[in-house]
Structure formats: C-alpha cells, structure tokens
Amino acid sequence: MFPDSVASLLCPVCRSALGPGGGSSRTLACPAGHSFDAAKQGYFNFLVGKGTVFEADAADMVAARFEFLSAGHYRPLADAVAELCAPALMAQPIAGIASVAAVLDAGTGTGHYLRALLDRTAPKGSAPAGRPVAAIGLDISKFALRRAAKLNPEAVNLVSDVWQPLPVADGAVDVVTVIFAPRNAAEFARVLRPGGRLVVVTPRPGHLAEVAGQAGMLGIEPAKEERLAASLAGYFSVLSGRDLDLDLALSPADVARLALMGPAGHHLDRGALDSLVAALPPVSAVSARFRISVFEPRS
C-alpha cells in the first residue's frame, strides 16, 4: 500500500478522511462506512453518484499514448517538468514544513510524467535525503489508470473527475501538475499548501504543425498562454515560464499514435487516418512546441 499518499485522501461521498479498510491493503474506507476496493490493476474508482459527464479516453487512445510516450519522444518534456517541480518537493524537512512532500498529477493519463517526477525526487547514493514524496494520480479514464497504476505502484491512482471536488484534503500537497489536462483553479488552490506550486503544460502555436492538419488533430488556439493566465488569475499568480521545443523524427506508426492519443482521438476517422499513414514517408520531421508555466497560489 502507499500510506503517505492515502493520508491526504477524502471520501468522495461524505468528504471524511480515508484510510485502509477492513484490514486489507486494497481497500480504502471512511468512518461513515463508505469503502472502495482497488481494481485488480491497482487503481481505485472514485466516480460516485452520476459519475462524470465527460468522455474518458478510450482503450485505443490510451494504448497509442502509452506506446508513443514509452518510445521516449516526449521524455525531455517529462524531465523539464520534473526539474521545475523538484525544488518544492525535495526541500529538507524543517519546522513548518510537512515531513512528507506530496504531488497531485491531475490528468495523469498513463503516468509517464509522474514517473519521471518520482524518479527525479528519489534519494540517490549518498546525497542528503529530502522529504519522502507521496503521489496521487488522477484521471477519468480507467484504461489510462490501468497503465498508470502499473507504472507508478507507489502512487495512489484514482478514477476521478477534476471538475468535481477533488478527493484530497485542504492544503495537503506541495505540487499540482497538469499536463495537457483540464484545470480546476479553485480546487487546485484549495489542496495546495502555502508556498505550493501549480505546474501546467500547454502546446504553443506551431505544435505538430507538420502533421496536425493532415491527421485531423485539433489546432492550437491563438493567445492560449494569455487565456491560461486569465483563467487562473482569481487563485494564482504567474511565477515563471519556460518554452520547450522538440524536433522529432517520427515513423508513420508514431504519427498515427500522435493523432490518436490526443483529444481528436475521440472523433478521428480511423479509415482516413490509416490512408494518411500509408502515404507518409518512412520518417516525418515534426516540431513539438510546449509552454511550461509555473504558478503560485495567491495569499
């Protein structure tokens, strides 16, 4: 089990604290008697009542993302996010700082970005130990969580809707990461500790431009960075930002995975995509353009 990660969880039914239930390491329960059993793949389903109105990523979309990310194409992005998050998580335990650091990966998907962060903050050799890092991965796709729970067994992985109250206690985490996922500013501000950080990754104009139109992927809205800051302004201030450009050499299969793994994957014409892929050269030069924005909660 992952006791440090569970310590900050709230029951999605009554908002009471959760803990191991019934003497089982695969059950979470609250004092009111609500209990949640882990799926055989290791994640917990916290969608209660009517669940969610949003369309979760399907199995083929998740498989495409897992294969693409496992090939390392976006690994420099994962490393850059981990580098920006690490200072808030690796601070030495002192008075006034919680003895265990915590990260919430909202929209964790297959868990690759959280994996890079946990590897970055793990103690190494004789280096002075910082705080242990507890991790929560959250997504609405059970297919994604099956992958994430296997990749990050030390994290607690939850099927949950970011637009509902998060099943996390007030001021319980040091970092919230949001990588190509929805942003609930009020809830992120609520769960962050004083001095915490919100790290958001968004695509920039020109992202995947060489193949996006042909493959049916969604275009990048102009002034996206400004709208991001405006959407968070009631709760967060901009602390810093970093642009990251990656020049990728992709096989036809990689281009197909790239198209399927994003939001457009819900609506793509698979037959048209197959025809496109069949006509592609052995290697396509594709530009990935990202913005990594770091925010701090307003006082």
C-alpha positions in Angstrom: 0.0 0.0 0.0 1.0 3.7 -0.1 0.2 5.1 3.4 1.7 8.5 2.8 -0.4 9.1 -0.3 -3.5 7.8 1.3 -3.1 10.1 4.3 -4.4 13.1 2.4 -7.4 11.4 0.7 -11.0 12.3 1.3 -14.1 10.1 0.8 -15.8 11.2 -2.4 -19.2 10.5 -0.9 -19.0 12.3 2.5 -15.6 14.1 2.5 -14.4 12.3 5.6 -10.8 11.1 5.8 -10.0 7.8 4.2 -7.7 5.1 5.3 -7.0 1.4 4.8 -10.3 -0.5 5.5 -11.2 -4.0 6.7 -7.6 -4.9 7.4 -6.9 -5.0 3.6 -4.2 -3.0 1.8 -6.5 -3.0 -1.2 -9.5 -1.3 0.4 -10.0 2.4 1.4 -12.7 3.2 3.9 -14.0 6.2 5.9 -15.5 6.3 9.4 -19.0 6.6 7.8 -18.6 3.2 6.2 -18.1 4.1 2.6 -15.4 1.8 1.2 -13.6 1.5 -2.2 -11.8 -1.6 -3.3 -8.9 -1.5 -5.7 -9.4 -2.9 -9.2 -7.2 -5.9 -10.0 -4.9 -3.5 -11.9 -4.3 -1.4 -8.7 -6.4 1.8 -9.1 -9.4 3.0 -7.2 -12.6 4.2 -8.8 -13.8 7.4 -7.0 -16.6 8.3 -9.5 -19.7 8.2 -7.4 -23.4 9.2 -8.0 -23.8 10.0 -11.7 -20.1 9.7 -12.3 -18.9 12.1 -14.9 -20.5 13.8 -18.0 -17.1 13.9 -19.7 -15.9 11.4 -22.3 -13.0 9.4 -21.0 -10.1 8.4 -23.2 -10.9 5.0 -24.8 -8.6 2.0 -24.7 -7.1 2.6 -28.2 -6.4 6.2 -27.4 -4.6 5.2 -24.2 -2.7 2.4 -25.9 -1.5 4.9 -28.6 -0.3 7.4 -25.9 1.4 4.6 -23.9 3.4 3.4 -26.9 4.3 6.9 -28.0 5.5 8.1 -24.6 7.2 4.8 -23.9 9.3 5.4 -27.0 10.7 8.5 -25.3 9.6 11.1 -27.8 8.4 13.5 -25.0 10.9 12.4 -22.4 12.6 15.9 -22.5 9.3 17.4 -21.6 8.8 15.0 -18.7 12.4 15.8 -17.4 11.8 19.5 -17.7 8.5 19.3 -15.7 10.3 17.2 -13.0 13.1 19.7 -12.8 10.7 22.6 -12.2 8.7 20.6 -9.6 11.7 19.1 -7.7 12.6 22.2 -5.5 9.1 22.3 -3.9 9.2 18.6 -3.2 12.8 18.0 -2.1 13.2 20.7 0.5 14.8 19.5 3.7 12.3 18.8 6.4 12.4 21.8 8.8 10.0 23.4 11.2 6.8 24.5 9.5 7.3 22.1 6.5 5.4 18.8 6.4 7.7 15.8 6.8 6.3 14.2 3.7 6.1 16.1 0.4 3.1 15.4 -1.9 2.3 15.8 -5.5 -1.1 15.6 -7.3 -0.9 14.7 -11.0 -4.3 15.9 -12.3 -5.0 14.2 -15.6 -2.2 11.7 -15.0 -3.0 9.6 -18.1 -0.7 6.7 -18.5 1.5 8.0 -15.6 4.7 8.7 -17.6 5.1 12.3 -16.5 4.6 11.4 -12.8 7.1 8.5 -13.2 9.8 11.0 -14.4 9.0 13.2 -11.4 9.2 10.4 -8.8 12.4 9.2 -10.3 13.8 12.8 -10.2 13.0 13.2 -6.5 14.0 9.7 -5.3 17.1 9.6 -3.0 20.3 8.9 -4.9 23.5 7.5 -3.4 24.9 9.4 -0.5 23.1 12.7 -1.4 21.3 14.3 1.6 17.8 12.9 1.9 15.0 15.4 1.5 11.4 14.5 2.3 9.7 11.4 1.1 7.3 12.1 -1.8 3.8 10.9 -1.7 2.0 10.9 -5.0 -1.7 10.9 -6.2 -2.5 10.3 -9.9 -6.0 11.3 -11.0 -7.8 10.7 -14.3 -11.3 9.9 -15.6 -10.2 7.1 -17.8 -10.0 3.6 -16.2 -8.0 2.5 -19.3 -5.4 5.1 -18.5 -5.3 4.3 -14.8 -4.7 0.6 -15.5 -1.4 1.7 -17.2 -0.6 4.4 -14.6 -1.1 2.0 -11.6 1.4 -0.4 -13.1 3.9 2.3 -14.0 3.6 4.0 -10.6 2.8 1.4 -8.0 3.9 3.7 -5.2 1.3 6.3 -6.1 -2.4 6.1 -5.3 -4.2 6.2 -8.7 -7.8 7.4 -8.7 -10.5 7.4 -11.4 -12.0 10.9 -10.6 -13.3 14.0 -12.3 -11.2 17.1 -11.9 -14.3 19.2 -12.3 -15.9 17.7 -9.1 -14.5 18.4 -5.6 -11.1 16.7 -5.5 -10.9 13.8 -3.0 -7.9 15.5 -1.4 -7.7 17.4 1.9 -7.2 21.1 2.2 -3.5 22.2 2.0 -2.3 18.6 1.5 0.0 18.8 -1.5 3.1 20.8 -2.4 2.8 20.5 -6.2 -0.1 20.0 -8.7 0.9 19.1 -12.2 -1.5 19.5 -15.1 -0.1 18.2 -18.4 -2.5 18.7 -21.4 -5.4 18.3 -18.9 -8.3 20.4 -17.6 -7.6 22.9 -14.9 -9.9 23.5 -11.9 -8.3 26.6 -10.4 -10.4 26.7 -7.2 -9.8 23.1 -6.3 -6.0 23.2 -7.1 -5.7 26.3 -4.9 -7.6 24.5 -2.1 -5.4 21.4 -2.0 -2.1 23.2 -2.3 0.0 24.0 0.8 1.2 27.6 1.4 4.2 28.1 -0.9 3.0 25.3 -3.2 3.3 25.2 -7.0 0.9 24.6 -9.9 2.8 23.4 -13.0 0.9 23.5 -16.2 2.0 22.3 -19.7 0.2 23.6 -22.8 1.0 23.4 -26.5 2.2 26.5 -28.3 1.4 27.7 -31.8 3.2 25.6 -34.4 2.9 22.5 -32.2 2.9 19.4 -34.5 2.0 21.7 -37.4 3.7 19.4 -40.0 1.1 16.7 -39.4 -1.7 18.1 -37.4 -3.9 19.3 -40.2 -3.5 16.1 -42.3 -4.1 13.8 -39.3 -7.2 15.6 -38.1 -5.7 16.9 -34.9 -7.1 20.0 -33.2 -5.4 23.3 -33.9 -3.8 25.5 -31.2 -5.9 28.5 -30.2 -4.1 31.9 -30.6 -3.2 33.7 -27.3 -3.5 30.4 -25.4 -0.9 31.5 -22.8 -2.8 34.7 -22.0 -6.1 32.8 -21.6 -4.4 30.3 -19.3 -3.2 33.0 -17.0 -6.6 34.7 -17.1 -8.4 31.5 -16.3 -6.2 31.0 -13.1 -5.9 34.7 -12.1 -8.5 34.6 -9.4 -6.4 32.0 -7.5 -2.9 32.0 -8.8 -0.1 34.4 -9.9 2.4 33.6 -12.6 5.8 32.7 -11.1 7.7 31.6 -14.2 7.5 30.1 -17.6 9.7 28.1 -20.0 9.3 27.2 -23.7 10.5 23.8 -24.8 10.9 22.9 -28.5 11.5 19.3 -29.6 12.4 18.3 -33.2 11.0 14.8 -33.6 11.7 12.2 -36.3 8.6 10.1 -36.4 7.7 6.9 -38.2 4.2 6.6 -39.8 3.1 4.5 -36.8 4.3 7.2 -34.5 2.3 9.8 -36.4 -0.8 7.7 -36.1 -0.3 7.3 -32.3 0.2 11.0 -32.0 -3.1 11.7 -33.7 -5.0 9.1 -31.7 -3.6 9.9 -28.2 -4.9 13.5 -28.0 -8.5 14.9 -27.8 -9.0 14.5 -31.5 -8.8 10.7 -30.9 -12.4 10.8 -29.8 -13.6 11.8 -33.3 -11.0 10.8 -35.8 -12.0 8.9 -38.9 -9.8 5.8 -38.4 -10.1 4.8 -42.1 -8.9 8.3 -43.2 -6.0 8.1 -40.7 -4.9 4.7 -42.0 -4.9 6.1 -45.5 -2.8 9.1 -44.4 -0.3 6.9 -42.6 0.1 4.6 -45.6 1.1 7.6 -47.7 3.6 9.0 -45.2 7.4 8.8 -45.8 9.4 6.4 -43.6 10.4 9.4 -41.3 8.4 12.6 -40.8 10.1 15.7 -39.2 7.7 17.1 -36.7 8.1 20.0 -34.4 6.7 19.8 -30.8 6.2 23.2 -29.1 5.4 23.4 -25.4 5.0 26.0 -22.7 5.6 25.0 -19.1 4.0 27.6 -16.8 4.6 27.7 -13.0 2.0 29.4 -10.8 1.9 30.1 -7.1 -1.3 30.5 -5.0 -2.4 34.0 -4.2 -2.3 34.8 -0.5 
